[in-house]
Amino acid sequence: MEIKVASRPLLKRRGNVPCGGETLIKFSGKFLETRTDGKTIPGTLFLGLGSEKELTLDKIRQAMGKAATTIREAGGTKIAAPLLETKFPSDKGGKGGVSVSDIAQAMVEGVILALYQFNLYKTDPDLDKNEIKELTLLVTDRSKKASVLKGALHGQWIANAVNSARTLCNLPGNVLTPSRMEQEALRLRKEYPISVSVLERSDAEALGMGAYCGVARGTAEPPKFIILEYKGGKGKPIALIGKSVTFDSGGISLKPAENMEQMKYDMSGGAAVLGAMKVAAQMKLPLHIVGILPATDNMPGGKAMHPGDIVKTLSGKTVEVINTDAEGRLCLADAITYSLRYKPYAIIDLATLTGACVVALGQHAIALFGNNAKLIEAISLASEKTGEKVWPMPVWDEYYSQIKSDVADLKNTGGRPAGSITAALFLKQFVTDVPWVHLDIAGVAWNGDKPRPYTPKGSTGAGVRLLVQYLIDLAGK
């Protein structure tokens, strides 16, 4: 899609209500309301943003998403929208408030995210017939044009990265293998200043990654422990770690057949890390970032890990495997320990880790755990600006008894009570004293319900925008 910024008004106005000639449009302006008038103002869609006192950047994203899909369904191929210039009393918008650049970014994100379709395996040639080919943002103040263009470009980069993550997660398990994840990382190396190294199964075994290699024992697909590094700045890196289980059958502790086909998206955390690192490189953020993707399948093969097995992690700690379907935390444990060799400033991991998170928070919030108030606050501020909602959860020591094993240092599940908390507490045992945040995206990574304003069914690309905004804020850009 081509993005443009033009310096010209779209319509005359009467107060806050657009009008054509002398005829006012019957339009209340309530949030997500749409109205057309083909007689007085042909080709115009009126879009409701609701009360100005309750306006947020995410409401702009949602509204633009609704407008884009409405126009596409009507057969339109171009969109021209006036840049909204207003105050945001209910949106903290990060540290610097809300600028015209932020508004332009949100508008572009809403359109591109809403128009995403996964048609790769559809054979109908008319599916992509009515695609929006052009989006123009209209500004009345020429002095703001450069800022608007910058925001629009950032919105395009970010939304495209989200959509790329969505596509990876929507790919079937026979296509999106650990080797394909490796190829995606290597593609970034070709296009951007990002170095990539990959540990094969034998390398990981030699290092002592008993937890990660234990998960990989049952699969015929070669596991790939993928490390990406972007050196846009000096100093200690930020470590981004994404769960990258490319298909999760549950292993010997086999999942129920119902909805198992969705377990192709269990690498959503890894896809988010790839997307965030791509945008960081595009924006040339002055940061040092390390991304780690411990990619593998979790399958019930003849050599698969058994319930009751004991594995030795890279940290030296031993873990009793109670349930092989609690495999993500095993992979992440070794990935977190591996990240410590870079002496990171902070560690952020993302994972579709627990069904308990979905029970607790549903499909609208990411569970946020951490050991550092400053880092938790920074992620929360990024959440407010992106609309990727987070909710803080405890990792109190009182829960530790649930993951204490009688025969090893730890066990990989703590039973049904507080399942997302005990999973996070398990990860905390491998972090040492580095500032750390764990984002359980299990509830938000997949939209199995009806499409939302800028979130079609299927993978949501959760975490990309949240990570990017955190990195932007950290870089002070």
C-alpha positions in Angstrom: 0.0 0.0 0.0 1.3 3.5 -0.9 1.1 6.0 1.9 0.9 9.7 1.1 0.5 13.0 3.0 -1.3 15.9 1.3 -1.7 19.5 2.4 -5.4 20.2 1.6 -8.7 20.2 3.4 -11.2 17.4 2.8 -14.6 19.0 3.6 -16.2 22.2 4.7 -17.2 22.1 8.4 -20.2 23.4 10.4 -19.0 23.2 14.0 -17.8 19.7 14.5 -20.1 18.1 11.9 -18.8 17.8 8.3 -21.3 19.0 5.7 -21.8 19.2 1.9 -23.3 22.5 0.7 -26.2 23.3 3.1 -27.2 19.7 3.9 -26.1 18.3 7.2 -25.5 14.6 7.4 -27.6 12.7 10.0 -24.7 11.3 12.0 -24.3 11.1 15.7 -20.6 10.4 15.7 -20.7 7.6 18.3 -17.7 5.3 18.4 -17.3 3.1 15.3 -20.5 4.5 13.7 -20.2 4.8 9.9 -22.4 6.6 7.5 -22.3 7.4 3.8 -24.2 9.9 1.7 -23.9 9.2 -2.0 -26.1 12.2 -3.1 -24.6 15.2 -1.4 -21.0 14.0 -0.9 -20.3 11.0 -3.2 -17.5 8.7 -2.1 -17.4 10.0 1.5 -17.6 7.8 4.6 -18.4 9.5 7.9 -16.7 7.8 10.8 -17.6 8.1 14.5 -14.8 8.5 17.1 -17.1 9.0 20.1 -16.6 11.5 22.9 -13.5 13.7 22.6 -13.0 13.3 26.3 -12.6 9.5 25.9 -10.5 9.5 22.8 -7.3 7.4 22.7 -4.8 6.5 20.1 -6.1 2.9 20.1 -9.7 4.2 19.4 -8.2 5.9 16.3 -6.6 2.6 15.3 -9.9 0.8 15.7 -11.9 3.5 13.9 -9.5 3.6 10.9 -9.6 -0.2 10.8 -13.4 -0.1 10.7 -13.3 2.5 7.9 -10.7 0.5 5.9 -12.7 -2.7 5.9 -16.0 -0.9 5.2 -14.4 0.9 2.2 -12.9 -2.4 0.9 -16.2 -4.2 1.2 -17.8 -1.3 -0.9 -15.2 -1.9 -3.6 -13.1 1.2 -2.9 -9.3 1.1 -3.6 -8.2 4.4 -2.2 -8.6 6.2 1.2 -8.1 9.8 2.0 -8.6 10.8 5.6 -8.1 14.1 7.5 -5.5 14.0 10.2 -7.2 14.3 13.5 -5.8 17.2 15.6 -7.1 17.1 19.2 -6.1 16.6 22.8 -6.1 13.2 24.5 -7.2 13.6 28.1 -7.6 9.9 28.7 -4.4 8.7 26.9 -1.1 9.1 28.7 0.6 8.1 25.4 4.0 7.3 26.9 6.4 9.8 28.3 6.1 12.6 25.7 2.3 12.9 25.3 0.6 12.5 22.0 1.9 14.3 18.9 0.6 14.6 15.3 3.3 12.0 14.4 1.7 9.6 16.9 -1.8 10.2 15.5 -0.6 9.6 11.9 1.2 6.4 13.0 -2.0 5.1 14.7 -4.1 5.9 11.6 -1.8 4.0 9.3 -1.5 1.1 11.7 -5.3 0.8 12.0 -5.7 0.6 8.2 -2.9 -1.8 7.4 -3.7 -4.1 10.4 -7.4 -4.3 9.6 -6.8 -5.1 5.9 -4.6 -8.1 6.6 -5.8 -11.4 5.0 -4.2 -14.8 5.1 -5.1 -16.1 1.6 -1.8 -18.0 0.9 -3.5 -21.3 0.4 -6.7 -20.1 -1.2 -7.1 -20.8 -5.0 -9.8 -18.2 -5.8 -8.2 -15.6 -8.0 -10.7 -12.9 -7.0 -10.0 -12.9 -3.3 -7.5 -10.0 -3.6 -9.5 -8.2 -6.2 -10.7 -5.3 -4.1 -7.5 -4.3 -2.2 -6.9 -0.8 -0.9 -3.9 0.4 -2.8 -3.4 4.0 -1.5 -3.9 5.8 1.8 -3.6 9.6 1.9 -3.5 11.6 5.2 -4.8 15.1 4.7 -3.2 18.0 6.8 -4.3 21.6 6.9 -1.0 22.8 8.5 1.8 22.5 6.1 4.4 22.9 8.9 3.3 19.5 10.3 3.7 17.6 7.1 7.1 16.2 7.8 6.1 15.0 11.3 3.0 13.4 9.9 5.0 11.7 7.2 7.5 10.3 9.7 4.6 8.9 11.9 3.0 7.4 8.8 6.2 5.7 7.8 6.7 4.3 11.3 3.1 3.1 11.3 3.7 1.4 8.0 6.8 -0.4 9.2 5.2 -1.5 12.5 2.0 -2.7 11.0 3.8 -4.6 8.2 5.9 -6.3 10.9 2.8 -7.3 12.8 1.3 -8.7 9.6 4.5 -10.6 8.9 4.3 -12.1 12.4 0.7 -13.0 11.8 1.6 -14.8 8.6 4.3 -16.8 10.3 1.8 -17.9 13.0 -0.9 -18.7 10.5 1.4 -21.0 8.5 0.7 -24.7 9.1 3.0 -26.8 11.2 4.2 -28.7 8.1 5.5 -25.4 6.6 6.5 -23.3 9.6 9.2 -25.6 11.1 12.2 -24.6 13.2 14.2 -24.6 9.9 11.7 -22.1 8.4 12.1 -20.0 11.5 15.9 -20.0 10.9 15.3 -19.0 7.3 13.2 -16.0 8.5 16.0 -14.9 10.7 18.5 -15.2 7.9 16.3 -13.1 5.7 16.6 -10.3 8.2 20.4 -10.7 8.1 20.3 -10.1 4.4 18.2 -7.0 4.5 19.3 -5.3 7.8 22.4 -4.9 10.0 21.4 -7.9 12.1 23.8 -10.8 12.8 22.4 -14.3 13.1 23.9 -17.5 14.5 22.2 -20.8 15.0 22.9 -23.6 17.4 22.1 -27.1 16.1 20.9 -29.9 18.3 24.4 -31.2 18.8 25.6 -27.7 19.8 22.8 -27.2 22.3 23.5 -30.7 23.8 27.2 -29.9 24.1 26.5 -26.7 25.9 24.2 -28.5 28.4 20.8 -27.3 27.3 19.0 -30.3 28.8 15.7 -28.7 29.1 15.4 -27.3 25.6 16.9 -30.5 24.1 14.5 -32.6 26.2 11.6 -30.9 24.5 13.1 -31.5 21.1 13.7 -35.2 21.7 10.4 -36.3 20.2 10.4 -34.4 16.9 11.9 -35.4 13.6 12.4 -31.8 12.8 15.8 -30.5 13.6 15.6 -27.9 16.5 17.2 -24.5 15.9 18.4 -22.3 18.7 18.4 -19.0 16.9 20.3 -15.9 18.1 20.0 -12.5 16.5 22.0 -9.4 17.4 21.4 -5.8 16.4 24.2 -3.4 17.4 22.6 0.0 16.8 24.1 1.3 20.0 26.8 0.6 22.5 26.5 -0.7 26.0 24.6 -3.6 27.5 21.9 -5.2 25.3 18.2 -5.7 25.8 17.6 -9.4 25.5 14.3 -10.3 23.8 13.3 -14.0 24.1 10.4 -15.5 22.3 8.9 -18.9 22.8 9.3 -20.6 19.4 7.5 -24.0 19.6 6.5 -24.3 16.0 3.9 -27.0 16.7 2.8 -28.1 20.2 1.1 -31.4 20.4 1.7 -31.6 24.1 4.2 -34.4 23.6 3.5 -37.6 25.6 1.1 -35.5 27.7 -0.9 -35.2 24.5 -3.4 -32.3 24.1 -7.0 -33.0 23.3 -7.7 -33.2 19.5 -10.2 -30.3 19.6 -8.4 -27.1 18.6 -5.0 -28.7 18.4 -4.7 -27.4 14.9 -4.3 -23.9 16.4 -1.1 -25.0 18.1 0.8 -23.9 15.0 0.8 -20.4 16.6 2.8 -21.5 19.7 5.8 -19.7 18.3 4.0 -16.3 18.5 6.6 -15.0 21.0 9.4 -15.8 18.5 7.5 -14.1 15.7 7.1 -11.0 17.8 10.8 -10.9 18.5 11.6 -11.1 14.8 9.1 -8.4 14.0 10.4 -6.0 16.7 14.0 -6.5 15.7 13.2 -5.8 12.1 11.5 -2.5 13.0 14.3 -1.5 15.4 16.7 -1.9 12.4 14.4 0.0 10.1 14.2 2.9 12.5 17.9 2.7 13.2 17.3 2.8 16.9 20.5 3.5 18.9 20.2 0.3 20.9 22.0 -3.0 21.4 19.4 -5.8 21.1 19.8 -9.6 21.3 17.0 -11.8 20.2 16.8 -15.5 21.1 14.4 -18.0 19.6 14.6 -21.6 21.0 12.8 -23.2 18.1 11.5 -26.7 18.2 8.4 -28.9 17.8 6.9 -30.7 20.8 5.9 -34.1 19.6 5.3 -37.6 21.1 8.0 -39.5 19.2 9.7 -42.7 20.2 12.5 -40.7 21.9 10.2 -38.1 23.4 10.6 -36.9 27.0 8.4 -38.8 29.5 6.5 -37.5 32.5 8.8 -38.1 35.4 12.0 -37.5 33.5 14.6 -35.3 35.1 16.5 -32.8 32.9 19.5 -30.7 33.7 19.2 -27.1 32.5 22.0 -24.9 31.1 22.0 -23.1 34.5 22.9 -26.4 36.2 19.5 -26.6 38.0 17.6 -29.8 37.6 13.9 -30.1 36.7 11.4 -32.9 37.2 9.1 -33.0 34.2 5.6 -33.5 35.5 3.8 -32.7 32.3 5.5 -32.6 28.9 2.9 -30.1 27.7 4.6 -27.5 30.0 7.4 -27.4 27.5 7.6 -23.7 26.8 9.1 -22.9 30.2 11.7 -25.5 29.7 12.8 -23.9 26.4 12.7 -20.5 27.9 14.7 -21.5 31.0 17.7 -22.4 28.8 17.2 -19.4 26.6 17.2 -17.1 29.6 20.4 -18.6 30.9 22.0 -18.4 27.5 21.1 -14.7 27.3 23.0 -14.0 30.5 26.3 -14.4 28.7 25.6 -11.1 26.9 25.3 -9.4 30.3 22.0 -7.8 29.4 20.6 -4.6 30.7 17.2 -6.3 30.9 15.4 -9.4 29.7 12.0 -9.5 28.2 10.4 -12.8 27.3 7.1 -13.4 25.4 5.3 -16.7 25.3 2.0 -18.3 24.7 2.8 -20.0 27.9 -0.3 -21.0 29.9 -4.0 -21.8 29.5 -4.3 -20.4 33.0 -3.5 -17.0 31.7 -6.5 -17.2 29.3 -8.7 -18.3 32.2 -7.6 -15.3 34.3 -7.6 -12.6 31.7 -9.4 -13.8 28.7 -8.6 -12.5 25.2 -8.0 -8.8 25.9 -4.9 -8.6 28.2 -1.3 -9.8 28.4 -0.3 -11.1 31.8 2.7 -9.0 33.0 5.2 -10.5 35.5 8.5 -9.1 36.5 11.2 -8.4 39.1 11.9 -4.8 38.5 9.4 -1.9 39.0 11.1 0.5 36.5 11.0 -2.1 33.7 7.4 -3.0 34.5 6.4 0.7 34.4 8.2 1.1 31.1 6.3 -1.8 29.6 3.0 -0.5 31.0 3.6 2.9 29.4 4.2 1.3 26.1 1.0 -0.7 26.6 -1.0 2.5 27.0 0.3 3.9 23.8 -0.1 0.8 21.7 -3.4 -0.5 23.0 -1.8 -3.9 23.7 -3.1 -4.1 27.2 -1.0 -5.6 30.0 -2.1 -6.5 33.5 0.4 -6.9 36.4 0.5 -10.2 38.1 2.4 -11.4 41.2 5.5 -13.6 41.4 5.5 -13.9 45.1 7.7 -16.4 46.9 4.6 -17.8 48.6 3.9 -19.7 45.4 7.3 -21.3 45.3 6.3 -24.5 47.2 4.1 -25.4 44.2 7.1 -25.8 41.9 9.4 -27.4 44.4 10.2 -31.1 43.5 10.9 -33.9 45.9 13.5 -35.4 43.5 15.0 -32.4 41.7 15.5 -28.7 42.2 12.2 -27.8 40.5 9.3 -29.3 38.8 7.8 -27.9 35.6 4.2 -27.5 36.7 2.7 -26.4 40.0 -0.8 -27.8 39.6 -4.0 -26.0 38.6 -4.0 -23.2 41.2 -2.3 -20.0 39.9 -1.0 -21.7 36.8 0.3 -18.6 35.0 1.9 -17.4 38.2 3.8 -20.6 39.0 5.0 -20.7 35.3 6.4 -17.2 35.6 7.9 -18.1 39.0 9.6 -21.1 37.4 11.2 -18.7 34.8 12.3 -16.4 37.5 14.5 -19.1 39.0 16.8 -18.7 35.9 16.9 -14.9 35.7 19.4 -14.1 38.5 19.4 -10.4 39.4 18.9 -9.0 35.9 15.8 -6.8 35.4 13.2 -9.1 33.8 9.7 -9.1 32.5 7.7 -12.1 31.4 4.7 -11.5 29.1 2.3 -14.3 28.8 0.5 -13.7 25.5 -1.6 -16.9 25.5 -4.9 -15.1 25.6 -4.2 -12.4 23.0 -2.1 -14.2 20.4 -5.0 -15.8 18.6 -8.4 -14.5 17.7 -10.7 -17.5 17.3 -13.8 -15.3 17.6 -15.2 -12.8 15.1 -12.9 -10.2 13.6 -12.3 -7.1 15.7 -11.8 -3.5 14.2 -8.1 -4.1 13.3 -7.7 -7.7 14.3 -9.0 -10.3 11.8 -9.5 -13.9 12.8 -6.4 -16.0 13.3 -3.0 -14.8 14.6 -3.0 -11.3 16.0 0.8 -10.6 15.8 0.6 -9.9 19.6 3.6 -8.3 21.2 5.3 -6.7 18.1 3.8 -3.2 18.7 4.4 -3.4 22.5 8.0 -4.4 22.1 8.7 -1.7 19.4 7.1 1.0 21.5 9.2 0.0 24.5 12.3 0.1 22.4 11.4 3.5 21.0 10.8 4.9 24.4 14.0 3.5 25.7 15.9 5.0 22.8 14.2 8.4 23.4 13.0 8.7 19.8 
